[in-house]
Amino acid sequence: MFGSGTHCFPTGQQTLTHPFLLLLFRTGVVPLLLAMHCRLVPGKPLLRNRRNLMCDNISPCGETVFNQIKCQVTRLNLSAPGLFDAYLESQGSPFNRAEVKSLCVSKDTFPSFDNRTRKEMLISLYKIFTFFNASLGNITRDQENNERKDLLERLSNTTAKTRGLLANLTCLLCSEYKVTDVKVTYGSEETGAFEKKKQGCWALRMYAETIPLIAQALGKCHRQR
C-alpha cells in the first residue's frame, strides 16, 4: 500500500484529522498504524476535513474500560525495561547502559504526562502512546534485518499492547469526555543508520522512564475474573 522506502518522524504539530487517518479509526485500527508505513512531510499540517470523524462509530465504553487501561499500562510497564535492554544489546557498540545518558539523547521533546484531572491525564496518555506507537513503527522497520528475534518479538508485543491501549483511550475520550481532536507533536526524521539508532534509543529510554510514573498515577489494576 505504501512505498518500502518511507520513514516517519514528522515534525511540528500534526492534527489527526486527515481523512485516511480517521478512516483507520472508523475501521477499528489505531490511527498511528499509518505511521509505520508512510512519511508525513515535516512542518506541514495535515489537511483538515470539515467533519471530524475521529469518534465515528464509537460505541459507549463498558464500565470497566478505565480499569482495562490501568491493566494495559501495568503490563506495558512490566515489559518496558526488558524491551529497552534488548534494544541496547542488539545495537552493538557504543550502545550500553553506561552510555545511555550521553548517547540516547534527542533534540525532540517526548510528550509530557499531565495528571491534574482525569480528562487531562487521558489526553496526555493519548499523546504519549500515539507518539510512542509511531516511534515503534520506525524502530521495528529499522530492525527488520536484525537477527535478534527476542528484540523483534518484544517490539511486536509492545506494539500490539500499545494499539489496544490507544483503542480504549479513544473510546473513553470520545464517549465520556467528548474529545474529538487531539494534537500530537512528533519527533524529527533521521536518515543515517547511527542517527536512527540514537533516535530509537532515545524514544525507548524516555518511554521506559515515563511509564512507571503513569502506572503509579493510574493506580492498581484489578484483574478481571
C-alpha positions in Angstrom: 0.0 0.0 0.0 2.9 2.4 0.8 6.4 2.5 -0.6 9.0 0.4 1.2 11.5 3.3 1.4 9.3 5.5 3.5 10.2 6.6 7.0 8.2 8.6 9.7 9.4 11.0 12.3 7.4 14.1 11.3 7.9 17.4 13.0 5.6 20.1 14.2 2.1 19.7 15.5 0.0 17.4 13.3 -3.7 17.1 13.9 -5.0 13.6 13.5 -7.9 14.6 11.3 -6.7 13.6 7.8 -9.5 11.6 6.1 -7.3 8.5 5.8 -6.1 8.5 9.4 -9.7 8.9 10.5 -10.8 6.1 8.3 -8.5 3.9 10.3 -10.3 4.9 13.5 -13.7 4.0 11.8 -12.5 0.5 11.0 -11.1 0.0 14.5 -7.4 0.3 13.6 -5.3 2.5 15.7 -4.5 5.7 13.7 -0.8 5.6 14.1 -0.6 2.3 12.3 -0.3 4.5 9.3 2.9 5.9 10.8 4.5 2.5 10.4 4.2 2.8 6.6 4.2 6.5 5.5 6.2 9.6 5.6 4.5 12.8 6.8 6.1 15.9 5.4 7.8 17.8 8.2 6.4 21.2 9.0 3.2 20.8 7.0 -0.1 20.3 8.9 -2.3 17.5 7.7 -5.4 18.7 5.8 -8.4 19.1 8.0 -11.8 17.7 7.0 -14.8 19.9 7.9 -16.3 16.9 9.6 -14.3 15.3 12.3 -14.6 11.5 12.0 -12.4 10.6 15.0 -15.3 9.4 17.0 -17.5 8.0 14.3 -18.8 4.5 15.1 -17.5 4.7 18.6 -19.9 2.9 20.9 -20.3 3.7 24.6 -17.4 2.2 26.6 -18.0 -0.5 29.1 -17.9 0.2 32.8 -14.5 -1.5 33.1 -12.7 0.4 30.3 -10.7 2.6 32.8 -9.6 -0.5 34.7 -8.7 -2.0 31.4 -6.5 1.0 30.7 -4.8 0.5 34.1 -4.1 -3.1 33.4 -2.8 -2.4 29.9 -0.4 0.3 31.3 0.6 -2.2 34.1 1.6 -4.8 31.5 3.5 -2.3 29.4 5.3 -1.0 32.5 6.4 -4.5 33.4 7.8 -5.2 29.9 9.4 -1.7 29.3 12.8 -2.4 30.9 13.2 -5.7 29.0 12.4 -4.0 25.7 15.0 -1.2 26.3 17.7 -3.7 27.4 17.0 -5.9 24.3 17.3 -2.8 22.1 20.6 -1.8 23.6 22.1 -5.3 23.4 21.2 -5.6 19.7 22.6 -2.3 18.5 26.3 -3.0 19.2 28.9 -0.6 20.4 28.7 2.0 21.8 25.1 1.4 22.9 25.1 0.2 26.5 23.7 1.2 29.9 26.8 3.2 30.8 26.4 5.4 27.7 22.6 5.9 27.8 22.5 9.4 29.2 25.1 10.7 26.8 24.2 8.7 23.8 20.4 8.2 23.8 19.5 11.9 23.5 17.5 13.9 21.0 16.6 17.5 20.2 13.0 16.4 20.2 10.6 16.5 23.2 8.8 13.4 24.5 5.2 14.2 25.3 4.7 15.1 29.0 2.4 13.3 31.4 -0.3 15.5 33.0 -2.4 14.1 35.8 -4.1 17.2 37.2 -7.5 15.9 36.2 -8.7 12.5 34.7 -9.5 14.2 31.4 -6.1 15.9 31.1 -4.5 12.6 32.1 -6.3 10.7 29.4 -5.4 13.3 26.8 -1.8 13.2 27.8 -1.8 9.4 27.7 -3.2 9.6 24.2 -0.4 11.9 23.1 2.3 9.8 24.7 1.2 6.5 23.3 0.4 7.9 19.9 3.9 9.3 19.7 5.3 6.0 21.1 3.4 4.0 18.6 4.9 6.0 15.7 8.3 5.5 17.2 7.7 1.8 17.5 6.9 1.7 13.8 10.1 3.4 12.9 12.2 1.2 15.2 10.6 -2.0 14.0 11.3 -1.1 10.4 14.9 -0.2 11.2 15.4 -3.6 12.9 13.9 -5.7 10.2 17.2 -7.2 9.2 18.3 -7.7 12.8 18.9 -11.4 13.7 17.9 -10.8 17.4 14.5 -12.4 17.4 14.0 -11.5 21.0 14.0 -7.8 20.2 11.6 -8.2 17.3 9.2 -10.2 19.4 9.3 -7.6 22.2 8.7 -4.8 19.6 5.8 -6.8 18.1 4.2 -7.5 21.5 4.6 -3.9 22.7 3.1 -2.6 19.5 0.0 -4.8 19.9 -0.4 -3.7 23.5 0.0 -0.1 22.6 -2.6 -0.3 19.9 -5.1 -1.9 22.3 -4.4 0.8 24.9 -5.0 3.5 22.2 -8.3 2.0 21.2 -9.5 2.2 24.8 -8.2 5.7 25.3 -10.0 6.8 22.1 -13.2 5.2 23.2 -13.1 6.9 26.6 -12.1 10.3 25.3 -14.9 10.2 22.6 -17.8 8.7 24.5 -17.3 10.1 28.0 -15.3 13.3 27.5 -16.4 14.3 24.0 -12.8 14.9 22.9 -12.8 14.7 19.1 -9.5 16.3 18.2 -6.1 15.8 19.8 -2.9 17.5 18.6 0.2 15.3 18.7 3.8 16.6 18.2 6.1 14.1 16.6 9.9 13.8 16.5 12.3 14.7 13.8 13.2 12.3 11.0 16.7 10.9 11.0 18.4 9.4 7.9 21.7 7.9 8.9 21.8 4.4 10.4 23.6 5.5 13.6 21.3 8.5 14.0 18.3 6.2 13.6 19.7 4.0 16.4 20.2 7.0 18.6 16.6 8.2 17.9 15.2 4.8 18.7 17.3 4.5 21.8 16.1 7.9 23.0 12.4 7.1 22.4 12.7 3.8 24.2 14.6 5.4 27.0 12.0 8.2 27.5 9.2 5.6 27.4 10.9 3.4 30.0 11.4 6.4 32.3 7.9 7.7 31.8 5.6 4.7 32.0 6.4 3.9 35.7 5.1 7.3 36.6 2.0 6.7 34.6 1.4 3.3 36.2 1.8 4.8 39.6 -0.6 7.7 38.9 -3.3 5.3 37.5 -3.2 3.0 40.4 -3.6 -0.7 40.9 -5.1 -2.8 38.1 -8.0 -5.0 39.3 -7.7 -8.3 37.5 -11.0 -9.5 35.9 -12.1 -13.0 36.8 
